[in-house]
Amino acid sequence: MRRILFALPFAAIGAGALAIHLPDPAAPTWSEEDLSLVRSLSLDALPPVPADPSNRVADDPRAAALGRSIFFDTRFSSNGKVACATCHLPDRQFQDDRALSKGVSETSRRAMPIAGMAHSPFLFWDGRKDSFWSQALGPLESAVEHGGDRTQYAHVIGAHYAEAYVEVFGPLPDLDVLPARAGPVADPAAATAWEGMARSDREAVNLVFANVGKAIAAFERTIAPPETRFDLWVASREFPGPGLLTTEEIAGLRVFLGAGGCVNCHGGPLLSDGHFHNTGVPAVPGLPEDRGRETGALLVREDPFNCLGPYSDAQPADCAELRFMVPAGADMLRAFKTPSLRGAASRPPYMHAGQIPDLERVIAHYVAAPEAPAGQSELRPLTLDHTQRHELAAFLGALDPLP
């Protein structure tokens, strides 16, 4: 339970302050069901970070310390200039404000914030990874993100993190026999060198690579969503009346829960259902075709670093999300993961490739419910007037992190 302190401005002290706590007879009332739903959106309703049986060091402080160092280390890239923190900036909600993130080259998607994502069973816009640690591995080998390879990273660990690594994971393999650059990556020279390695050496390197991901995940699991004015308001004595939230923001909350239907996908304390939806978002001219969850559902099944894979610490019974995952199908075409709305008002542009530049046009998109460029959009047109749209945007602003 968080302790919440309130400070009233000096001008509010006196008879005038009482007006803040008096109900407005003109305001609509809240039912107990409404209030319960509102409370379910607050951080006070967020359960503890779930265990990750696939990562035995998920909650080991030593692993988190190692992972934090790796997260900010640009040596884990092909050009020595890109770290995880390049696209996940701590002072910008662990994202980068770009429509398309840029590592060693420009990517084809926007970076998602990290905070609270340990609660999500599938990661990335398409859900192609099923754990924080396997998610961390993808960008490291992506030709447009970090651009590196597995033996390169094993050598970095050996040269700069050997003591910390051994303390958490045990002995490193003999790195002297490994090529400087090798891995199952797009770079032809590195891929050829990887194929030329003994199978036992490849397995040893894969284990180090997986452990790098597990250390990064241990750090990322400590990144919690920051409190907002909305959270303080729900926990305050004035709730559900105005005060920490204005009457306009509260009206916007009503639109969020009611006429806007936003809570249908943006529910729970993370303001995301963690699922995948086709919402008719336009494609970006010039980018490769993005089929969303349809592709991601295939990739996560095939991933050697998934929960059921040889580098997972889980038992098969621990991998229910993956084992019982809905298989790829046409209904998943251009379905993308619901992003959290926490902090969303201050991190434009929006959607998986930054297709919509500002919040007002995001709301307009959902009101209009255009046809999807491929697949079937789940949206239906809304009837929201100018005032309701403005109120909804105001409420979303109340979800920004406290300064």
Phi, psi and omega per residue, in radians:
M1 nan 2.149 3.123
R2 -1.376 2.472 3.015
R3 -1.511 2.282 -3.075
I4 -2.080 2.148 -3.117
L5 -1.871 2.431 3.138
F6 -2.094 2.482 3.081
A7 -2.215 2.059 3.097
L8 -1.512 2.369 3.065
P9 -1.071 2.617 -3.093
F10 -0.960 -0.645 -3.088
A11 -1.156 -0.334 -3.104
A12 -1.459 -0.219 -3.095
I13 -1.306 2.288 -3.114
G14 2.203 -2.975 -3.061
A15 -1.067 -0.582 -3.107
G16 -1.099 -0.492 -3.111
A17 -1.160 -0.453 -3.116
L18 -1.111 -0.469 -3.094
A19 -1.111 -0.451 -3.134
I20 -1.089 -0.586 -2.995
H21 -1.715 -0.034 3.116
L22 -1.484 2.378 3.127
P23 -1.158 2.520 3.076
D24 -1.501 1.980 -3.087
P25 -1.069 -0.357 -3.137
A26 -1.503 -0.224 -3.076
A27 -1.420 2.508 3.079
P28 -1.135 2.595 -3.122
T29 -1.495 2.778 3.090
W30 -1.804 2.286 3.023
S31 -1.387 2.857 3.090
E32 -1.075 -0.608 3.089
E33 -1.127 -0.724 3.092
D34 -1.053 -0.836 -3.080
L35 -1.115 -0.656 3.098
S36 -1.110 -0.711 3.121
L37 -1.134 -0.740 3.131
V38 -1.096 -0.772 -3.141
R39 -1.090 -0.547 -3.133
S40 -1.183 -0.255 3.132
L41 -1.586 -0.162 -3.075
S42 -1.444 2.698 3.095
L43 -1.087 -0.408 3.083
D44 -1.090 -0.355 3.125
A45 -1.569 -0.065 -3.102
L46 -1.347 2.124 3.128
P47 -1.257 2.950 3.064
P48 -1.017 2.719 3.102
V49 -1.009 2.220 -3.083
P50 -1.196 2.675 3.082
A51 -1.129 2.657 3.046
D52 -2.109 1.613 -3.119
P53 -1.066 -0.358 -3.126
S54 -1.350 -0.138 -3.116
N55 -2.296 1.745 -3.050
R56 -1.186 -0.285 3.134
V57 -1.887 0.322 -3.050
A58 -0.960 -0.599 -3.083
D59 -2.062 0.448 3.096
D60 -1.554 2.055 -3.124
P61 -1.011 -0.549 3.120
R62 -1.173 -0.690 3.084
A63 -1.157 -0.692 3.131
A64 -1.115 -0.675 3.112
A65 -1.143 -0.744 3.083
L66 -1.116 -0.783 -3.134
G67 -1.096 -0.639 3.106
R68 -1.106 -0.749 3.128
S69 -1.083 -0.762 3.125
I70 -1.122 -0.688 -3.101
F71 -0.973 -0.600 -3.092
F72 -1.787 0.115 -3.023
D73 -1.681 2.011 -3.116
T74 -1.334 -0.100 3.079
R75 -1.218 -0.255 3.078
F76 -1.531 0.993 3.090
S77 -2.810 2.858 -3.089
S78 -1.271 -0.491 -3.093
N79 -1.891 0.048 3.127
G80 1.240 0.317 -3.079
K81 -2.161 -0.082 -3.026
V82 -2.095 2.252 3.010
A83 -2.154 2.996 3.031
C84 -0.969 -0.672 -3.100
A85 -1.224 -0.149 3.091
T86 -1.132 -0.698 3.116
C87 -1.793 -0.201 -3.127
H88 -2.164 1.373 -3.039
L89 -1.386 2.182 -3.113
P90 -1.016 -0.595 -3.109
D91 -1.482 0.054 3.103
R92 -2.245 0.723 3.118
Q93 1.078 0.513 3.131
F94 1.011 0.719 2.955
Q95 -2.491 -3.108 -2.934
D96 -2.161 0.078 3.090
D97 1.194 0.136 -3.140
R98 -1.661 2.574 3.012
A99 -1.114 -0.748 3.084
L100 -2.219 2.093 -3.085
S101 -1.131 2.711 -3.078
K102 -2.247 2.067 3.008
G103 -1.845 -2.088 3.038
V104 -1.212 -0.337 3.050
S105 -2.618 3.126 -3.128
E106 -1.429 2.404 3.127
T107 -1.572 -3.062 3.129
S108 -1.960 0.200 3.113
R109 -2.499 2.911 3.112
R110 -1.538 2.545 3.087
A111 -1.277 2.340 3.064
M112 -1.572 2.539 3.040
P113 -1.089 2.720 -3.057
I114 -1.689 -0.545 -2.980
A115 -0.943 2.224 3.065
G116 1.403 -0.048 -3.045
M117 -1.291 -0.127 3.032
A118 -1.147 -0.261 3.086
H119 -1.436 -0.135 -3.029
S120 -1.708 2.302 -3.126
P121 -1.294 -0.405 -3.137
F122 -2.300 2.450 -3.029
L123 -2.012 2.858 -3.034
F124 1.334 2.872 3.139
W125 -1.026 -0.503 -3.098
D126 -1.865 0.013 3.105
G127 1.190 0.571 -3.061
R128 -1.429 -0.005 3.053
K129 -2.247 2.588 -3.046
D130 -2.032 0.272 3.050
S131 -2.759 2.807 3.092
F132 -1.073 -0.692 -3.057
W133 -1.267 -0.661 3.094
S134 -1.243 -0.557 3.077
Q135 -1.066 -0.707 -3.087
A136 -1.116 -0.443 -3.074
L137 -1.325 -0.578 -3.080
G138 -0.992 -0.948 -3.135
P139 -1.072 -0.539 -3.107
L140 -1.055 -0.598 -3.123
E141 -1.786 -0.086 3.127
S142 -1.137 2.332 -3.104
A143 -1.136 -0.388 -3.107
V144 -1.859 -0.113 3.116
E145 -1.778 -1.654 3.107
H146 -1.452 -0.569 3.028
G147 1.277 0.209 -3.101
G148 -1.720 -2.832 -3.096
D149 -2.591 3.024 -2.926
R150 -1.196 -0.754 -3.135
T151 -1.248 -0.579 3.053
Q152 -0.966 -0.828 -3.092
Y153 -1.223 -0.600 3.070
A154 -1.095 -0.686 3.100
H155 -1.167 -0.653 3.095
V156 -1.111 -0.743 3.104
I157 -1.064 -0.818 -3.120
G158 -1.101 -0.651 -3.078
A159 -1.412 -0.525 -2.973
H160 -2.186 -0.280 -3.051
Y161 -2.347 0.347 -3.021
A162 -1.016 -0.828 -3.083
E163 -1.088 -0.819 -3.139
A164 -1.146 -0.680 3.140
Y165 -1.113 -0.851 -3.093
V166 -1.088 -0.657 3.137
E167 -1.068 -0.620 -3.078
V168 -1.590 -0.770 -2.946
F169 -1.959 -0.215 -3.079
G170 1.718 -3.011 -2.989
P171 -1.058 2.521 2.976
L172 -1.397 2.675 3.017
P173 -1.251 3.012 3.080
D174 -1.223 1.850 -3.078
L175 -1.424 -0.285 -3.087
D176 -1.147 -0.405 -3.094
V177 -1.550 -0.049 -3.053
L178 -1.589 2.503 3.000
P179 -1.060 2.719 3.116
A180 -1.134 -0.662 -3.105
R181 -2.354 2.005 3.102
A182 -2.802 2.483 3.105
G183 2.992 2.838 3.112
P184 -1.385 1.211 -3.017
V185 -2.143 3.121 -3.088
A186 -1.248 -0.476 -3.129
D187 -1.130 2.095 -3.045
P188 -1.053 -0.710 -3.097
A189 -1.156 -0.753 3.132
A190 -1.168 -0.679 3.139
A191 -1.150 -0.708 3.118
T192 -1.142 -0.742 3.122
A193 -1.101 -0.643 3.118
W194 -1.118 -0.784 3.141
E195 -1.138 -0.458 3.141
G196 -1.440 -0.130 -3.133
M197 -1.390 2.645 3.033
A198 -1.099 2.567 -3.106
R199 -1.027 -0.685 -3.139
S200 -1.100 -0.642 3.110
D201 -1.214 -0.667 3.098
R202 -1.104 -0.726 3.126
E203 -1.105 -0.722 3.132
A204 -1.094 -0.724 3.125
V205 -1.192 -0.701 3.096
N206 -1.013 -0.672 3.140
L207 -1.163 -0.738 3.084
V208 -1.093 -0.757 -3.140
F209 -1.044 -0.812 3.113
A210 -1.067 -0.685 -3.136
N211 -1.185 -0.564 3.021
V212 -1.030 -0.799 3.106
G213 -1.084 -0.694 -3.125
K214 -1.168 -0.615 3.079
A215 -1.191 -0.786 3.092
I216 -1.024 -0.736 -3.139
A217 -1.098 -0.686 3.126
A218 -1.047 -0.650 3.064
F219 -1.232 -0.822 -3.061
E220 -1.127 -0.482 3.092
R221 -1.133 -0.338 3.140
T222 -1.488 -0.098 -3.096
I223 -1.528 1.795 -3.081
A224 -1.704 2.671 3.074
P225 -1.099 2.343 3.118
P226 -1.307 2.707 3.105
E227 -1.203 2.719 3.136
T228 -2.247 2.985 3.049
R229 -1.069 -0.584 3.104
F230 -1.052 -0.790 -3.138
D231 -1.100 -0.750 3.122
L232 -1.117 -0.675 3.140
W233 -1.106 -0.816 -3.127
V234 -1.069 -0.590 -3.119
A235 -1.495 -0.074 -3.035
S236 -1.528 2.876 3.104
R237 -1.213 -0.440 -3.093
E238 -1.367 -0.276 3.137
F239 -0.994 2.313 0.127
P240 -1.722 0.382 3.129
G241 -1.475 2.981 -3.131
P242 -1.228 2.755 -3.135
G243 2.823 -1.588 3.042
L244 -1.181 -0.480 2.943
L245 -1.941 2.459 3.131
T246 -1.380 2.903 3.086
T247 -1.055 -0.614 3.113
E248 -1.155 -0.759 3.139
E249 -1.158 -0.650 3.102
I250 -1.179 -0.672 3.060
A251 -1.078 -0.664 3.094
G252 -1.144 -0.615 3.049
L253 -1.075 -0.686 3.104
R254 -1.114 -0.677 3.065
V255 -1.123 -0.736 3.132
F256 -0.997 -0.733 -3.095
L257 -1.461 -0.455 -2.994
G258 -1.961 -1.724 -2.995
A259 -1.035 -0.555 -3.138
G260 -1.353 -0.442 -3.129
G261 1.128 0.301 -3.058
C262 -1.085 -0.647 -3.058
V263 -1.127 -0.290 3.137
N264 -1.042 -0.620 3.101
C265 -1.955 -0.442 -3.093
H266 -1.863 0.951 3.132
G267 -1.731 3.064 3.111
G268 1.343 2.965 -3.068
P269 -1.151 -0.348 3.054
L270 -1.574 -0.040 -3.135
L271 0.957 0.736 3.054
S272 -2.752 2.437 3.072
D273 -1.479 -0.098 3.134
G274 1.264 0.102 -3.105
H275 -1.741 -3.042 -3.025
F276 -2.111 2.317 -3.043
H277 -2.440 2.464 2.961
N278 -1.589 1.976 -3.126
T279 -2.009 0.440 3.036
G280 1.214 0.403 -3.124
V281 -1.183 2.308 -3.096
P282 -1.162 2.654 3.026
A283 -1.330 2.752 3.121
V284 -1.706 2.075 3.124
P285 -0.985 2.373 3.097
G286 1.623 -0.290 3.110
L287 -1.554 2.683 3.072
P288 -1.043 2.681 3.098
E289 -1.012 2.305 -3.138
D290 -2.029 1.915 -3.074
R291 -1.647 0.059 3.015
G292 1.103 -2.365 -3.031
R293 -1.082 -0.462 3.107
E294 -0.978 -0.750 3.093
T295 -1.347 -0.749 -3.096
G296 -1.043 -0.646 -3.142
A297 -1.140 -0.550 3.068
L298 -1.293 -0.771 -3.059
L299 -1.134 -0.701 -3.098
V300 -1.185 -0.544 3.074
R301 -1.152 -0.669 -3.043
E302 -1.504 -0.164 -3.012
D303 -1.208 2.110 3.112
P304 -1.170 -0.235 3.130
F305 -1.787 0.352 3.113
N306 -1.410 -3.137 -3.045
C307 -1.054 -0.535 -3.113
L308 -1.609 -0.039 -3.046
G309 -1.367 3.013 -3.054
P310 -1.209 -0.255 -3.107
Y311 -1.781 0.017 3.076
S312 -1.424 2.550 3.084
D313 -1.624 0.057 -3.063
A314 -1.509 2.767 2.910
Q315 -1.550 2.678 -3.140
P316 -0.898 -0.629 -3.135
A317 -1.139 -0.367 3.137
D318 -1.387 -0.161 -2.982
C319 -1.853 0.743 -3.054
A320 -1.056 -0.692 -3.112
E321 -1.010 -0.741 -3.131
L322 -1.342 -0.741 -3.083
R323 -1.121 -0.639 -3.077
F324 -1.876 0.293 3.110
M325 -1.078 2.450 3.090
V326 -1.115 2.227 -3.117
P327 -1.168 2.793 -3.141
A328 -1.025 2.423 3.129
G329 -2.709 2.997 -3.080
A330 -1.083 -0.497 -3.131
D331 -1.221 -0.178 3.110
M332 -1.663 -0.040 -3.133
L333 -1.061 2.170 -3.110
R334 0.987 0.545 2.967
A335 -1.612 2.243 -3.103
F336 -2.143 2.710 -3.075
K337 -1.135 2.432 3.084
T338 -1.200 2.047 3.111
P339 -1.347 2.682 3.035
S340 -1.164 2.488 3.066
L341 -1.573 -0.029 3.071
R342 -1.141 2.084 -3.141
G343 1.358 0.039 -3.037
A344 -1.124 -0.588 -3.068
A345 -1.032 -0.487 -3.081
S346 -1.874 0.317 3.086
R347 -2.321 0.978 2.997
P348 -1.197 2.851 -0.007
P349 -1.408 3.139 -2.948
Y350 -2.116 2.874 -3.128
M351 1.396 3.048 -2.921
H352 -1.163 -0.341 3.085
A353 -2.272 0.454 3.095
G354 1.109 0.575 -3.044
Q355 -1.188 -0.447 -3.046
I356 -2.022 2.133 -2.930
P357 -1.356 -0.438 -3.066
D358 -2.565 2.903 -3.033
L359 -1.125 -0.663 -3.129
E360 -1.043 -0.706 3.141
R361 -1.343 -0.418 2.998
V362 -1.117 -0.817 3.126
I363 -1.086 -0.731 3.112
A364 -1.067 -0.642 3.107
H365 -1.078 -0.801 -3.119
Y366 -1.226 -0.539 3.083
V367 -1.187 -0.765 -3.083
A368 -1.325 -0.556 -3.137
A369 0.896 1.076 -3.131
P370 -1.175 2.805 3.072
E371 -1.149 2.597 3.124
A372 -1.312 2.570 3.072
P373 -1.163 -0.354 3.058
A374 -2.770 2.629 -3.075
G375 1.299 -2.875 -3.058
Q376 -2.112 2.078 3.098
S377 -1.193 2.477 3.083
E378 -1.483 -0.160 -3.043
L379 -1.318 2.648 2.954
R380 -2.246 2.523 -3.088
P381 -0.985 2.517 3.119
L382 -1.887 2.757 3.030
T383 -1.964 1.604 3.103
L384 -2.185 2.163 3.123
D385 -1.412 3.110 -3.074
H386 -1.024 -0.729 -3.120
T387 -1.108 -0.785 -3.141
Q388 -1.113 -0.678 3.109
R389 -1.114 -0.740 3.137
H390 -1.134 -0.707 3.121
E391 -1.138 -0.717 3.125
L392 -1.085 -0.772 3.093
A393 -1.074 -0.661 3.124
A394 -1.114 -0.759 3.116
F395 -1.095 -0.742 3.133
L396 -1.035 -0.576 3.080
G397 -1.122 -0.515 3.124
A398 -1.264 -0.111 3.122
L399 -1.662 0.089 3.107
D400 -1.294 2.608 3.097
P401 -1.030 2.560 3.048
L402 -1.154 2.528 3.139
P403 -1.179 nan nan
